[in-house]
C-alpha cells in the first residue's frame, strides 16, 4: 500500500481485504451502498460519528484512516479472521457507546420500545374494556367505594397485572425516547 494513500483508498483497500462488498459494508454501517461508493471515490467523506463506526467496522484505528500510515493497525481483529469473527470479538472486547449504534441497532431498540409500550397499553386497554363490560362497585373496609377500572382491578385482584402493564407502558416510552434522543445526537 502506498504511504500517501488517501482516506477513500484506505476504505476501499480495507473493505476488500476483509472480503466485504460495498453492499455488505453499507448494511453493517446502516448507510446506502451509494454512500460507500462516494467515500471510496473521494466524492464525499463520512461524518465524524460514521468515521468512528467505520474504523470499528473495518477493524482499524482512526489514526490509520486519517493519517499517513502505510499499514492498518488492527484494533480488534487478528490477521486472517473473517469479518464476522472480527465483529464478534470487537463487541466482546469493547463497549460500543449508544451514540455510535448502527441504524439497524437503533431500529431494533426502537421496535423493542414500541413493542413493550404496546404490550403494556394492550393490558391496560383490556382491563378497561372488561371494567366497562362487567362494571363493579366495590366497598372497602373504610366505606370507600371503588368503581370503574380501579374497582375492577381491586375486585378481580389484578393489581400486579395493572402495575406491570403500567410499568411496561412507561418502560416502552423510556426506551423509545432514549433511542430517538441518542440517534439525533
N, C-alpha and C positions, 0 to 999 in steps of 0.2 A: 504494500500500500504506500502511495506517495505521502511524504511528510506534509505537503501543502494541501492535502485533500480537504475540501470544504465540508460543512455540515451535511449538505444534501448527499454528497458522495459517501460519507460515513454511514448515513442512514441506510442507503441502498446496499452498501457492501455488507453491513452487519445483518440486515434483513436476509440477504441471500446466503450469508454464512450460516444462519440459523435454519435455512431451508423454508423460509416463510414466503408466501406470495404477498403481493400488495394487499389483496383482499383479506388474507388472514391477519396481517398486521393491523389493517383498518378495523377489523372486528374486535381484536384484542384492545385496541385503543378507543373504541367507541366513536370512530370517525368514518367518513366516507373513503372509498378507495381513491377518489379524485384528490382528497386532501393529501394522502400518502404520495400520490404521483407528483403533486405540486411541491411537497417537501423534498422529494428525491430529484426533482429537476431544478430546484432553486427558485421556482416561481413564487413560493411563499415559505414561511418558516413557522413552526409550531409556536404557540404562545408559551409562556414560562411554565404553567401548570402541565400542559401537554408535553413539554420538553422533559420535565422530570419524569412523567409517566412513560415517555418514550425510552428514556435511558433505562428505567426499570424493566420495561418490556423487552428491550434488546439485550439486557444483562450487561450494560456498560456504565461507566461513570459519566457524569455531566462533563467532567474535565475532558474526557476523550471526545465527546461530541462537540464541545465548544473550543477546545484548544488544539494546538498543532501537535498532537500525539500521533506517532506512527502506528501503533498497535493498540487495540482496545484493552483496557484493564477490566476484566470481567468482574463484576461486583458480586454476583451470586452463583453464576453457573460456571462449572468447570468445563474446560475444552472437551468436546466430544459428546456432551449431554444433549439430549433433544430439547427443543424449545418448551415442550410440555413439562419436562422434569425441571427445567430452569425456573419456570413459573411456580411450580410447587415448592421448590427449595426457597425461592425468594419469599414466598408467603410464610414459610416456617421461620426463616431467619430474621425477618424484619417486619415490624408492624406498619402496614400501609395506612397513612393518615386518611381520615374520611374525606378531606378536601381533594385527594387525588384518586378518589373512587372512579372507576371507569363508568361509562354511560350505562353499560349492562348492569353493573352492581347497583347504580342509582335506581335504575328501573325496577330491579328485584326488590330493593329496600322499600321503594315507593309502593310497589304492588303488595308487599307484605304488610305495610302500614295500613293500606286500604282494606286488605282482607281482614285484619284484626278489627279495624273500625266497623266493617260491615257485619262481622260475626257478633260483636257487642251490640250494635244497633239493631240487628235482627232479633237478638234475645230480648232486648227491651221492648221492641215493637210487638213481638209475640206475646209477651206478658201484658202489655197494654191492651191489645186486641182481646185477649182472654178476659181481662178485667172488665171490658165493655160488654162482652157477650155473656159473661157469668158474674154479674155485679155482686159485691159482698159489702155487708155493713157489719163491721167488727167492733165490738165494745171491749176495750181493755180493762184491766183491773182497777184503774183510777177513774173510770167513767168516760174516758176519751173514745170518740167514735172515729173509726178509720174506714174510708170508702175509696173508691177509685183504684188506681194502680197500687198504691201503698197498702190499702186494705186487702187487696187480692194477694199481694206478696206476703203479708203477715198471716192471712187466713190459710194459705196453701204452704206456708213455711218455705218460701222461696227466697229468703234473704240472701243466702250465699250466691244463688244464681243471679239475683238482681245486682248485687255489688260486683260480681265477676263481670257481668255484662257492662256495667258502668265503667269498670276499670279497663275493659277491652276497648271501649269507645275512646277513653282518654289516652290509652297507650297507642292506639291506631293514629289518633290525631297527632300525638307527640312524635311518633316515628316518621310520619309523612312530613310534618313541619320541619323536623330536623334534617331529613333528607333533602327537601326542597331548599332549605337555607344553605346547606353545605354545597349543593350543586350551583348555587348562584355566587358563592364566594370564590 
